[in-house]
Amino acid sequence: MSIFSTGLPLDKYTKVVPVFVTINNEYAPYAAAAIHSLFQHSDKKRYYRVIILHDGLSFVNRLRFRSLVTKNCAIQFKKITNSLWLRAVVSYVSKRKGMGDFFSKAVYFYRFFVPLLFPLYEKAVYIDSDTILRGDVGKLFDMELDENLVLAMPDPKVSGIPEFKEYVENALKVPASEYVNDGVMLMNLKKMRKEKYLSQMVEMMKKFDADLVAPDQDYLNVIGRGAIGYIGPEWNAEPTAEYDEGTMLVHFNLFNKPWHYKNVPGEKIFWNAARGTGFYGDLKRQQQAFDESKQKSDKEKVGALIEKAGMLAKRGKVLIKKIEK
């Protein structure tokens, strides 16, 4: 068997739980911890396939990922290659200035390529690379989508940070209580194909050419408004020192990454997951190298993002609208 074989023949296992992750080489170590935690908490009676969408992973990193494969958990690699969709996204991203490292790369949009690239699936789970599973992701996959495009959790950063709240309500015209975080989703791939979600998003990019705070997420909330269902906070929990038994997934979103900072909430579960990967030493060295100047720059980027949200909110201009046919 090839070292890059997925390990789960589709003709034998028809009820695979597909989970997508989108990364580049930079995010490979964090994704490995996420995937390792997912495999650790899998139901041994089910089969799981993690599909890594990437823009060119190194041979060494692919080998490291391959070492995580188990009897019921496989890994598949899919490089995003040149296409009209990719060129449109890259063109849009290349015009954005002052967005920092958080939202400046086309890789953030790869999650919305899934419906077209994988027509064999009617639904799938998506998780960001900065997540750690504490429960079986198959339980999220089993949830009923009904007619929703996705199931996701209302974003706690929007309700907790005034500038973000004003931004989504004034610049996007989405109620703050409805605005979801797209870092963890159950995606209705069949409905997204039917409604040509990717085409809608690209058309909006070209028409409005808007400089947004969280582009991939903002487009989802505007396009999907009225067709987004909700999952509970147990599936997209904030990092804390302790978790109750019901917490299924922890998301190290935006602030206090444990691979950058010491003594941050939730670091124990991250390092426990990272320890079982081939990236543990790299992550420890990365943390040690993240000195005061880098920490200062990191905090400035987050501050600039919040400031940008407040500035756009005060302009009173709606930045993007769904294009009705």
C-alpha positions in Angstrom: 0.0 0.0 0.0 1.3 3.4 -0.9 2.4 5.7 2.0 -0.2 8.1 0.6 -3.1 5.6 0.4 -6.1 6.6 2.3 -6.5 3.1 3.8 -10.3 3.0 3.4 -11.5 1.7 0.1 -14.7 3.5 -0.8 -16.2 0.4 -2.4 -16.0 -1.4 0.9 -16.8 1.4 3.4 -19.8 3.3 2.2 -20.7 5.0 5.5 -17.5 6.9 6.0 -17.5 10.1 8.2 -15.8 12.7 6.0 -14.0 15.5 7.8 -12.2 18.3 5.9 -9.3 20.5 7.0 -7.7 23.3 5.0 -4.1 24.1 5.5 -0.7 25.0 4.1 2.7 23.9 5.5 2.6 26.6 8.1 -0.5 25.2 9.7 0.4 21.5 9.3 1.6 21.1 13.0 -1.6 22.4 14.5 -3.7 20.4 12.1 -1.8 17.3 13.0 -2.8 17.8 16.7 -6.4 18.3 15.7 -6.5 15.2 13.5 -4.7 13.1 16.2 -7.3 14.2 18.8 -10.1 13.3 16.3 -8.7 9.8 15.8 -8.3 9.3 19.5 -12.0 10.0 20.1 -13.3 8.1 17.2 -15.9 5.4 17.5 -13.9 2.2 16.8 -17.0 0.7 15.1 -17.1 3.5 12.5 -14.8 4.7 9.7 -13.4 8.2 9.3 -11.7 9.9 6.5 -9.9 13.2 7.0 -9.4 15.0 3.7 -6.6 17.7 3.9 -7.1 20.4 1.3 -3.8 22.2 0.8 -1.8 24.4 -1.5 1.3 22.2 -1.6 2.3 20.2 1.5 5.9 19.1 1.8 6.8 15.4 1.4 8.0 15.3 5.1 4.7 16.8 6.3 2.7 14.3 4.4 4.7 11.5 5.9 4.1 12.9 9.4 0.3 13.0 8.7 0.4 9.5 7.3 1.8 8.2 10.6 -1.5 9.1 12.3 -3.6 6.7 10.3 -5.3 3.9 12.3 -7.4 0.9 11.3 -10.6 2.9 11.1 -9.3 6.4 10.5 -7.7 7.4 7.1 -6.1 10.6 5.7 -6.4 11.8 2.1 -4.6 14.7 0.5 -6.1 17.0 -2.1 -4.0 19.8 -3.5 -6.1 22.7 -4.7 -5.0 23.4 -8.3 -5.5 26.1 -10.8 -9.2 26.7 -11.7 -11.5 29.6 -12.3 -12.6 29.5 -8.7 -9.1 29.5 -7.3 -8.0 32.4 -9.6 -11.0 34.4 -8.5 -10.3 33.9 -4.9 -6.6 34.6 -5.2 -7.4 37.8 -7.2 -9.7 38.9 -4.4 -7.3 38.1 -1.6 -4.3 39.7 -3.3 -6.1 43.1 -3.2 -6.7 43.0 0.5 -4.3 45.1 2.5 -3.8 45.4 6.2 -5.5 42.1 6.9 -2.6 40.5 8.8 -1.9 36.8 8.7 -5.3 35.8 10.0 -7.4 36.3 6.8 -5.0 37.1 4.0 -4.5 33.7 2.5 -6.7 32.0 -0.1 -6.6 28.8 1.9 -9.4 30.1 4.2 -11.8 29.8 1.2 -10.8 26.2 0.3 -13.6 24.9 2.6 -16.2 26.2 0.2 -14.6 24.2 -2.7 -15.6 21.0 -1.0 -19.1 20.6 -2.5 -17.8 20.7 -6.1 -14.6 18.7 -5.5 -16.3 15.9 -3.7 -19.6 15.1 -5.3 -19.7 11.7 -3.7 -20.5 13.2 -0.4 -23.9 14.7 0.5 -22.7 16.2 3.8 -19.4 16.5 5.6 -17.8 18.0 8.7 -15.3 20.9 8.5 -12.9 21.8 11.3 -10.2 24.5 11.5 -6.6 23.4 12.2 -6.6 25.2 15.6 -9.2 22.8 17.1 -8.9 19.9 19.5 -11.5 17.1 19.7 -12.6 15.8 23.1 -15.5 13.7 21.7 -16.5 11.7 18.7 -16.9 14.0 15.6 -19.2 11.3 14.2 -21.9 12.7 16.6 -21.7 16.0 14.8 -21.8 14.3 11.4 -25.0 12.5 12.5 -27.0 15.7 13.2 -29.9 16.5 10.9 -29.3 19.3 8.5 -32.9 19.6 7.2 -32.8 22.4 4.6 -29.9 24.3 6.1 -26.7 25.0 4.2 -24.6 24.5 7.3 -24.9 23.9 11.0 -22.5 26.1 13.0 -22.2 28.0 16.3 -23.0 31.6 16.9 -19.6 33.3 17.2 -18.9 34.2 20.8 -16.3 36.8 19.7 -19.1 38.8 18.0 -21.3 38.9 21.1 -18.3 39.5 23.4 -16.5 42.3 21.5 -18.5 45.5 20.8 -16.6 46.4 17.6 -17.3 43.0 16.0 -21.0 43.2 17.0 -21.4 46.6 15.4 -19.5 45.5 12.4 -21.7 42.4 11.6 -24.9 44.4 12.3 -24.0 47.6 10.4 -21.7 46.5 7.6 -23.2 43.0 6.9 -26.8 43.5 8.1 -26.7 40.2 10.0 -28.0 40.1 13.6 -25.1 39.4 16.0 -27.1 36.6 17.5 -27.3 34.8 14.1 -23.7 35.4 12.9 -21.8 32.0 13.1 -18.2 31.0 13.3 -17.2 28.9 10.3 -14.3 27.1 12.0 -16.5 24.2 12.9 -19.4 23.2 10.5 -21.6 20.4 9.4 -21.9 21.2 5.7 -24.9 20.3 3.5 -22.8 19.7 0.4 -25.8 18.5 -1.7 -27.7 21.8 -1.0 -24.6 23.9 -1.5 -24.1 22.3 -4.9 -27.8 22.9 -5.8 -27.7 26.5 -4.8 -24.3 27.1 -6.4 -22.8 28.5 -3.3 -19.3 28.9 -4.7 -20.6 30.7 -7.7 -22.6 33.1 -5.6 -19.5 33.8 -3.4 -17.3 34.5 -6.4 -19.9 36.7 -8.0 -20.2 38.8 -4.8 -16.4 39.1 -4.6 -16.3 40.5 -8.1 -19.2 42.8 -7.7 -18.5 44.3 -4.3 -14.7 43.8 -4.0 -15.2 44.5 -0.3 -12.4 44.7 2.3 -14.0 42.6 5.1 -12.9 41.6 8.6 -13.3 37.9 8.2 -14.1 37.3 4.5 -14.8 33.6 4.3 -17.0 33.8 7.4 -18.7 37.1 6.4 -19.7 35.6 3.0 -21.1 32.5 4.6 -23.3 34.6 7.0 -24.6 36.9 4.3 -25.2 34.2 1.7 -26.6 31.7 4.1 -28.7 33.9 6.3 -32.0 32.2 7.0 -30.6 28.8 6.0 -28.0 28.3 8.8 -28.8 26.0 11.7 -27.0 26.0 15.0 -24.9 23.7 17.0 -24.3 24.1 20.7 -21.1 25.6 22.3 -20.0 22.1 23.2 -18.9 21.8 19.6 -16.9 25.0 19.4 -15.9 25.8 23.0 -13.7 28.6 24.1 -10.4 27.5 25.7 -10.6 27.3 29.5 -8.6 25.7 32.3 -11.2 23.0 32.9 -14.0 21.4 30.7 -17.1 19.5 31.6 -17.7 16.1 30.2 -20.0 17.4 27.5 -17.4 19.6 25.8 -16.7 17.9 22.5 -14.4 20.3 20.7 -12.2 23.2 21.8 -11.3 26.0 19.3 -8.1 28.1 19.9 -9.6 30.9 17.8 -7.8 34.2 17.4 -6.2 34.7 20.9 -3.7 32.9 23.1 -2.4 30.1 20.9 -0.7 27.5 23.1 2.0 27.0 20.5 2.9 30.7 20.9 2.2 31.4 24.6 2.9 29.5 27.8 0.3 29.1 30.6 -2.7 29.8 28.4 -6.2 28.3 29.0 -6.7 24.9 27.5 -3.0 24.3 26.8 -3.0 20.9 28.4 -5.4 19.3 26.0 -3.5 20.8 23.0 -0.1 19.5 24.1 -1.6 16.1 25.0 -2.8 15.8 21.4 0.3 17.3 19.9 2.5 14.8 21.8 1.3 12.0 19.6 2.3 13.6 16.4 5.6 14.0 14.6 5.3 17.8 15.1 5.7 18.0 18.8 9.3 19.1 18.8 8.6 21.7 16.1 5.7 23.1 18.1 7.8 23.4 21.3 10.6 25.2 19.4 8.0 27.5 17.9 6.7 28.4 21.3 10.3 29.1 22.6 11.0 31.2 19.6 7.9 33.3 20.0 9.7 36.0 21.9 8.4 39.4 23.3 8.7 41.1 20.0 6.6 38.5 18.3 4.1 38.5 21.1 3.8 42.2 20.8 3.3 42.0 17.0 0.6 39.3 17.5 -1.3 41.4 20.0 -1.1 44.4 17.6 -2.5 42.4 14.7 -5.5 41.3 16.9 -5.9 44.9 18.0 -5.8 46.1 14.4 -8.5 43.6 13.4 -10.8 44.9 16.2 -10.0 48.5 15.2 -10.8 47.7 11.6 -14.2 46.2 12.6 -15.1 49.3 14.6 -14.0 51.6 11.7 -16.1 49.7 9.1 -19.1 49.6 11.4 -19.1 53.4 11.9 -19.1 54.1 8.1 -22.7 53.0 8.0 -22.2 51.3 4.6 -23.4 47.8 3.8 -20.3 46.0 2.4 -21.8 42.9 0.7 -25.3 41.7 -0.2 -26.5 38.4 -1.5 -27.2 38.7 -5.2 -30.7 37.6 -5.8 -31.5 35.8 -9.1 
